[in-house]
Amino acid sequence: MALPNAAGLLRFGMSPAEVHGLLTAGGEVRRSRPIMRLALAQYAELRHAHDAWLSGLLFEPDWNLSAVVDGVVLTVGGGGPGAPEGLARIDIRADDPSAGPEPGVVAWDDIDLFGYPADEIASVLPDPAAVPGTAPADVMVEPLGLRLWRGGPTESADWRGVTLLGPGAGGWRTCCPGALVCVREGDALVGIVR
């Protein structure tokens, strides 16, 4: 995955301090609990926490980092409950177009993920599959550990974000099969919002 400037040096398994130092060198870093994120202690069952982590809703105190680098917003996450010590998740989204210049190139194997229509990009990725329950439809590519999402109006023709899951995310499979969706009645908000 090619990312702008210093963010391209991120490696799965890095500690929160290593990631913070690298992101600080490349852009503006925010270190605060994101609004609308939930703490692990709020979940009665691990399978729900799993789904929340995959959806970007779960807050882990050591991984409350986000950075803006060349018009791209990076949010990082650790390995989840029981394994928060190593970088295991990177969310990348194009910044609000009205906020400044076009975002830097975010590429996977020389494919500019944000530079072409979403349908064209999905057609060249191996085994893309729709993510159940999302609108507009996200696409997951399990062999690559990628999840692409539009993150904007339903009429958007382009991907606006990508989630990259590293090898450390595999530990979540103990609660639910599959690398990108929880299929055993998991729901990111079960037990939190009624």
NUFI-224647 format. One line per 2 residues: for each residue x, y, z of C-alpha. Coordinates in Angstrom, 1 decimal, always signed. Layout:
N
X:Y:Z  ...
//
This chain:
194
+0.0:+0.0:+0.0  +1.5:+3.3:-1.1
+0.7:+6.2:+1.2  +1.7:+9.8:+1.2
+5.1:+10.7:+2.7  +6.1:+9.2:+6.1
+2.8:+7.4:+6.4  +4.0:+5.0:+3.7
+6.5:+3.6:+6.3  +3.9:+2.2:+8.6
+4.3:-1.5:+9.2  +1.9:-3.9:+10.9
+3.1:-4.9:+14.4  +4.5:-1.4:+15.2
+3.9:-0.1:+18.7  +1.6:+2.9:+19.4
+4.7:+5.0:+20.2  +6.5:+4.0:+17.0
+3.4:+4.9:+14.9  +2.9:+8.2:+16.7
+6.5:+9.2:+16.1  +6.3:+8.3:+12.4
+3.0:+10.1:+11.8  +4.2:+13.2:+13.8
+7.1:+13.5:+11.3  +4.7:+13.5:+8.3
+1.7:+15.5:+9.3  -0.7:+16.8:+11.9
-1.5:+14.1:+14.5  -4.5:+14.1:+16.8
-4.3:+12.0:+20.0  -7.8:+12.0:+21.6
-10.7:+9.7:+21.9  -12.7:+9.9:+18.7
-16.3:+10.9:+19.0  -18.8:+8.1:+18.5
-16.2:+5.4:+19.4  -17.0:+2.9:+22.2
-14.7:+1.4:+24.8  -14.1:-2.3:+25.0
-15.6:-2.4:+28.5  -19.0:-1.4:+27.1
-19.3:-4.7:+25.3  -20.9:-7.7:+27.1
-19.7:-10.2:+24.4  -16.4:-10.3:+22.5
-18.2:-11.0:+19.2  -19.8:-7.6:+19.3
-16.5:-5.9:+20.1  -15.0:-7.7:+17.2
-17.6:-6.3:+14.8  -17.2:-2.8:+16.3
-13.4:-3.0:+15.8  -13.8:-4.1:+12.2
-16.3:-1.2:+11.7  -14.0:+1.3:+13.2
-16.2:+2.0:+16.2  -14.1:+0.4:+19.0
-11.9:+2.7:+20.9  -8.6:+1.4:+22.4
-6.8:+3.9:+24.7  -3.3:+3.3:+23.2
-4.6:+3.6:+19.6  -6.4:+6.9:+19.7
-4.3:+8.3:+16.9  -5.3:+9.9:+13.6
-3.2:+12.0:+11.3  -3.8:+14.2:+8.3
-1.1:+13.7:+5.6  -1.3:+15.2:+2.2
-5.1:+15.4:+2.2  -5.5:+11.8:+3.5
-6.8:+11.0:+7.0  -5.1:+8.0:+8.6
-6.6:+6.3:+11.7  -4.7:+3.5:+13.2
-5.8:+0.6:+15.5  -4.2:-2.2:+17.4
-4.9:-5.9:+17.3  -8.1:-5.7:+19.4
-9.1:-7.2:+22.7  -6.3:-9.2:+24.1
-3.8:-8.0:+21.5  -3.7:-4.2:+21.5
+0.1:-3.9:+21.4  +0.8:-4.1:+17.6
-0.6:-2.0:+14.7  -3.2:-4.2:+12.9
-5.6:-1.8:+11.2  -5.2:+1.3:+9.1
-8.2:+3.3:+7.9  -7.4:+5.7:+5.1
-9.9:+8.2:+3.8  -9.8:+11.1:+1.4
-10.2:+14.3:+3.3  -13.2:+16.5:+2.7
-12.7:+17.9:-0.9  -13.6:+21.4:+0.3
-10.9:+21.3:+2.9  -8.0:+21.6:+0.5
-6.1:+20.1:-2.4  -6.8:+16.7:-3.9
-5.6:+13.9:-1.6  -2.3:+12.2:-2.2
-2.3:+8.9:-4.1  -3.3:+5.8:-2.1
-2.4:+2.8:-4.3  -2.5:-0.9:-3.9
-0.1:-2.8:-6.2  +0.0:+0.3:-8.6
-3.8:+0.7:-8.6  -4.8:+4.2:-7.5
-7.8:+3.3:-5.2  -9.2:+6.8:-5.1
-8.3:+7.9:-8.6  -10.7:+5.8:-10.7
-14.4:+4.9:-10.5  -15.2:+2.4:-7.8
-16.6:-0.2:-10.2  -13.5:-0.2:-12.3
-11.2:-0.7:-9.3  -13.4:-3.5:-7.9
-13.3:-5.3:-11.2  -9.5:-5.7:-11.1
-9.2:-6.8:-7.4  -9.2:-10.6:-6.6
-12.5:-11.9:-5.3  -14.2:-8.6:-4.3
-17.4:-9.2:-2.3  -20.1:-6.9:-1.0
-20.1:-6.2:+2.7  -23.5:-7.2:+4.1
-25.6:-4.4:+5.6  -23.7:-1.5:+4.2
-25.2:+1.3:+2.0  -23.8:+2.3:-0.3
-22.2:-1.1:-0.7  -18.7:-1.5:+0.6
-16.4:-4.0:-1.0  -14.2:-6.4:+0.9
-11.3:-8.2:-0.6  -10.4:-10.9:+1.9
-7.3:-12.2:+0.1  -5.7:-8.8:+0.4
-7.2:-7.8:+3.8  -8.8:-4.8:+2.2
-12.2:-3.1:+2.7  -13.1:-0.3:+0.3
-15.9:+2.2:+1.2  -17.4:+5.2:-0.3
-18.0:+7.1:+2.9  -20.1:+9.8:+1.3
-23.2:+10.3:-0.7  -24.8:+7.2:-2.2
-24.3:+8.6:-5.7  -20.6:+8.8:-5.2
-18.8:+6.9:-8.0  -15.4:+6.8:-6.3
-14.0:+5.1:-3.2  -13.4:+7.6:-0.5
-11.8:+5.2:+2.0  -10.0:+1.9:+2.5
-9.4:-0.2:+5.6  -6.3:-2.3:+5.5
-6.1:-5.2:+8.0  -2.7:-6.7:+8.9
-1.7:-10.2:+10.1  -2.3:-9.1:+13.7
-6.0:-8.9:+12.9  -6.2:-12.6:+12.5
-6.5:-13.1:+16.2  -10.1:-11.9:+15.9
-11.0:-15.1:+14.1  -11.2:-16.9:+17.5
-14.6:-15.2:+18.1  -15.9:-15.1:+14.5
-14.9:-16.7:+11.3  -13.8:-14.4:+8.4
-11.3:-11.6:+8.3  -13.6:-8.7:+7.5
-17.1:-9.4:+8.8  -18.5:-11.0:+11.9
-21.1:-13.6:+10.9  -22.2:-15.0:+14.3
-24.9:-12.5:+15.2  -22.3:-9.9:+15.8
-23.3:-6.2:+15.6  -21.1:-3.3:+16.5
-23.9:-1.6:+18.5  -25.6:-4.6:+20.2
-26.0:-4.0:+23.8  -24.9:-0.4:+23.4
-27.8:+1.3:+21.6  -31.3:+0.0:+21.9
//
